[in-house]
């Protein structure tokens, strides 16, 4: 399917690794030009080289997204570099284990900045350009907002916020023809997930236990499956879809896991 994304400039926060990189690669394969916003210049460059090796094109801007001023500067740099913005994927964040019993105020607020505040700031700063292009916004979220996980209050709260902002922005931006949707991730095997599973006792056994609870095919969701949905939602092939939370999770969140 031709998604009509050729030469479209799409910001992808946290686009150098994991799901973000997967989204960038699918965008590039569709002829779009992803612009990675990430904190590590070396990681950003490695991602660009991977995309170019697959005959795609990409750019990158270095920014620490927990810094509000850096969020604005990053968007300004994208505009200076590319001349416009045709879409935004808010993706950057990390499940950092700031719980209720184990956390404190400072860590909680820092996690909210790490996982939610920059979603607002990048979208707000990109909005003038998105209004010109009627570009779509896709927020990447987590099942923790629905299911809970334990010992991750700040991350769960951030993802609840991402879901709420998706619906709120879809309403506010109707008048500009800007669509806003979210892709909700459950068990997706990324480098971060691999690092986490290896911290557990008997990691291979634990991974098999997790996969056995994923109703559809008892397997992890792939990065490409998340990316395919995100890119579809950015395209005009999803032209009447807005305000939706779309779960690409093999039924993990909503189907009976005893199946």
C-alpha positions as CSV (number, residue, x, y, z in Angstrom):
1,X,0.0,0.0,0.0
2,X,1.3,3.4,-0.9
3,X,0.8,5.6,2.2
4,X,1.5,8.8,0.3
5,X,4.3,9.8,2.7
6,X,7.0,10.5,0.2
7,X,9.3,13.3,1.4
8,X,7.1,14.0,4.4
9,X,9.0,15.4,7.4
10,X,8.1,13.4,10.5
11,X,9.6,14.1,14.0
12,X,10.2,10.9,16.0
13,X,11.3,11.5,19.6
14,X,13.6,8.7,20.9
15,X,13.9,7.6,17.3
16,X,17.4,6.2,17.6
17,X,16.6,2.9,19.3
18,X,13.8,0.3,19.9
19,X,10.3,1.2,18.8
20,X,11.4,4.7,17.8
21,X,14.0,3.3,15.4
22,X,11.5,0.8,14.1
23,X,9.1,3.6,13.3
24,X,11.9,5.6,11.6
25,X,12.8,2.6,9.4
26,X,9.2,2.0,8.3
27,X,8.8,5.8,7.6
28,X,12.0,5.8,5.5
29,X,10.9,2.7,3.6
30,X,7.7,4.6,2.7
31,X,9.7,7.5,1.4
32,X,9.2,9.8,4.3
33,X,12.1,11.6,6.0
34,X,12.1,10.9,9.8
35,X,13.9,13.4,12.0
36,X,15.1,11.8,15.2
37,X,15.1,13.9,18.4
38,X,17.3,12.2,21.0
39,X,19.8,13.0,23.6
40,X,22.8,11.0,22.3
41,X,24.5,12.2,19.1
42,X,26.3,8.9,18.6
43,X,23.1,6.9,18.9
44,X,21.3,9.3,16.5
45,X,24.1,9.0,13.9
46,X,24.1,5.2,14.2
47,X,20.3,5.2,13.5
48,X,20.8,7.4,10.5
49,X,23.4,5.1,9.1
50,X,21.2,2.1,9.5
51,X,18.4,3.9,7.7
52,X,20.7,5.0,4.9
53,X,22.0,1.5,4.6
54,X,18.4,0.5,3.7
55,X,18.3,3.3,1.1
56,X,16.3,5.6,3.3
57,X,16.9,9.2,4.4
58,X,16.8,10.6,7.9
59,X,18.1,13.5,10.0
60,X,18.6,14.0,13.7
61,X,18.6,16.7,16.3
62,X,20.3,16.3,19.7
63,X,18.2,17.3,22.7
64,X,17.6,16.4,26.3
65,X,13.8,16.2,26.3
66,X,13.5,16.7,30.1
67,X,14.6,20.3,29.5
68,X,11.7,22.5,28.3
69,X,14.0,24.9,26.6
70,X,15.7,22.1,24.7
71,X,12.3,20.9,23.4
72,X,11.6,24.2,21.8
73,X,15.2,24.5,20.4
74,X,14.9,21.0,19.0
75,X,11.7,21.8,17.1
76,X,13.2,25.1,15.9
77,X,16.2,23.1,14.6
78,X,13.9,20.7,12.7
79,X,12.1,23.6,11.0
80,X,15.5,25.3,10.1
81,X,16.8,22.0,8.8
82,X,13.8,20.8,6.8
83,X,11.5,23.8,6.4
84,X,8.3,22.2,7.6
85,X,6.9,19.5,9.8
86,X,4.4,17.0,8.4
87,X,3.8,14.8,11.4
88,X,4.9,13.9,14.9
89,X,5.5,10.7,16.8
90,X,5.9,11.2,20.6
91,X,7.8,8.1,21.6
92,X,10.6,8.8,24.0
93,X,10.4,7.5,27.5
94,X,11.4,4.7,29.9
95,X,9.7,2.5,32.5
96,X,11.9,3.7,35.3
97,X,10.4,1.9,38.3
98,X,9.4,4.9,40.4
99,X,6.8,3.2,42.7
100,X,4.6,4.4,45.5
101,X,6.5,2.7,48.4
102,X,9.9,2.9,46.8
103,X,9.7,6.4,45.2
104,X,9.7,10.0,46.4
105,X,8.5,13.4,45.2
106,X,11.6,14.3,43.3
107,X,11.9,11.0,41.5
108,X,8.2,11.0,40.7
109,X,8.3,14.5,39.2
110,X,11.5,13.7,37.3
111,X,9.9,10.6,35.8
112,X,6.8,12.6,34.8
113,X,9.2,15.0,32.9
114,X,11.0,12.1,31.4
115,X,7.8,10.3,30.2
116,X,5.0,12.8,29.8
117,X,5.9,16.6,29.9
118,X,7.9,16.5,26.7
119,X,4.9,14.9,24.8
120,X,3.1,18.2,25.5
121,X,6.1,20.5,24.8
122,X,7.1,18.9,21.5
123,X,3.5,18.9,20.3
124,X,3.0,22.5,21.4
125,X,6.1,23.8,19.7
126,X,5.5,21.8,16.5
127,X,1.8,22.9,16.3
128,X,2.2,26.0,14.2
129,X,3.9,23.9,11.5
130,X,1.4,21.0,11.9
131,X,-1.4,23.5,11.4
132,X,0.1,24.4,8.0
133,X,0.4,20.9,6.8
134,X,-2.5,19.3,8.7
135,X,0.0,16.8,10.0
136,X,-1.0,14.0,12.2
137,X,0.3,13.2,15.8
138,X,0.8,9.7,17.1
139,X,1.6,9.2,20.8
140,X,3.2,5.9,21.8
141,X,1.7,4.6,25.1
142,X,1.9,1.6,27.4
143,X,-0.6,-0.9,28.8
144,X,0.5,0.1,32.3
145,X,-2.1,2.8,32.2
146,X,-4.8,0.1,31.9
147,X,-3.4,-2.9,33.7
148,X,-1.0,-1.5,36.3
149,X,2.3,-3.3,36.8
150,X,3.5,-2.6,40.3
151,X,6.3,-0.4,41.4
152,X,5.9,2.0,38.5
153,X,3.6,4.7,39.6
154,X,5.2,7.5,37.7
155,X,5.4,5.6,34.4
156,X,1.8,4.4,34.7
157,X,0.6,8.0,35.5
158,X,2.5,9.3,32.5
159,X,0.9,6.8,30.2
160,X,-2.5,7.6,31.6
161,X,-1.6,11.2,30.8
162,X,-0.6,10.2,27.3
163,X,-3.9,8.6,26.7
164,X,-5.8,11.6,28.0
165,X,-3.8,14.0,25.9
166,X,-4.5,12.0,22.8
167,X,-8.2,12.4,23.3
168,X,-7.9,16.0,24.4
169,X,-5.7,17.0,21.5
170,X,-8.0,15.2,19.0
171,X,-10.8,17.4,20.2
172,X,-8.8,20.7,20.4
173,X,-7.2,20.2,17.0
174,X,-10.3,19.1,15.0
175,X,-10.7,22.6,13.6
176,X,-7.2,22.4,12.1
177,X,-7.7,19.0,10.4
178,X,-5.0,17.5,12.6
179,X,-5.7,13.9,13.7
180,X,-4.3,12.6,17.0
181,X,-4.1,8.9,17.9
182,X,-2.1,6.6,20.2
183,X,-0.5,3.2,19.7
184,X,-0.5,1.3,23.0
185,X,2.2,-1.2,23.5
186,X,2.1,-4.2,25.9
187,X,4.9,-6.8,25.5
188,X,7.2,-5.8,22.7
189,X,10.7,-7.1,22.5
190,X,13.1,-4.1,22.3
191,X,16.7,-3.7,23.4
192,X,15.4,-2.1,26.7
193,X,13.1,-5.1,27.2
194,X,16.0,-7.5,26.6
195,X,18.1,-5.6,29.1
196,X,15.3,-5.8,31.7
197,X,14.5,-9.5,31.3
198,X,18.2,-10.3,31.8
199,X,18.1,-8.7,35.2
200,X,15.6,-11.3,36.4
201,X,16.3,-14.7,37.9
202,X,15.9,-17.4,35.2
203,X,15.3,-14.8,32.4
204,X,14.6,-17.4,29.7
205,X,12.0,-19.1,31.8
206,X,10.4,-15.7,32.7
207,X,10.3,-14.7,29.0
208,X,8.4,-18.0,28.1
209,X,6.0,-17.3,31.0
210,X,5.3,-13.8,29.6
211,X,4.8,-15.1,26.1
212,X,2.4,-17.8,27.2
213,X,0.1,-15.0,28.5
214,X,-0.1,-13.2,25.2
215,X,-3.3,-14.5,23.7
216,X,-2.6,-14.2,20.0
217,X,0.1,-16.7,19.0
218,X,1.7,-16.7,22.4
219,X,4.5,-14.4,21.2
220,X,5.9,-11.0,21.8
221,X,4.7,-8.1,19.6
222,X,7.5,-7.1,17.2
223,X,8.9,-3.6,16.8
224,X,7.8,-3.6,13.2
225,X,4.2,-4.4,14.1
226,X,4.1,-1.3,16.3
227,X,5.9,0.8,13.7
228,X,3.5,-0.3,10.9
229,X,0.5,0.9,12.9
230,X,2.1,4.2,13.9
231,X,3.1,4.9,10.3
232,X,-0.4,4.0,9.0
233,X,-1.9,6.5,11.5
234,X,0.4,9.2,10.2
235,X,-0.7,8.6,6.7
236,X,-3.8,9.9,4.8
237,X,-4.9,6.2,4.5
238,X,-6.2,6.7,8.1
239,X,-7.9,10.0,7.2
240,X,-11.0,9.6,9.3
241,X,-9.4,8.1,12.4
242,X,-8.7,10.4,15.3
243,X,-8.9,10.2,19.1
244,X,-8.2,6.5,19.1
245,X,-6.1,4.4,21.5
246,X,-5.1,1.4,19.3
247,X,-3.7,-1.6,21.1
248,X,-1.1,-3.5,19.1
249,X,-0.5,-6.2,21.7
250,X,-1.8,-9.6,20.5
251,X,-4.8,-9.1,22.8
252,X,-2.7,-8.9,25.9
253,X,-4.6,-5.9,27.5
254,X,-8.2,-6.8,26.8
255,X,-8.5,-10.5,26.1
256,X,-8.7,-13.2,28.8
257,X,-5.1,-14.3,29.3
258,X,-6.3,-17.7,30.4
259,X,-7.1,-18.4,26.8
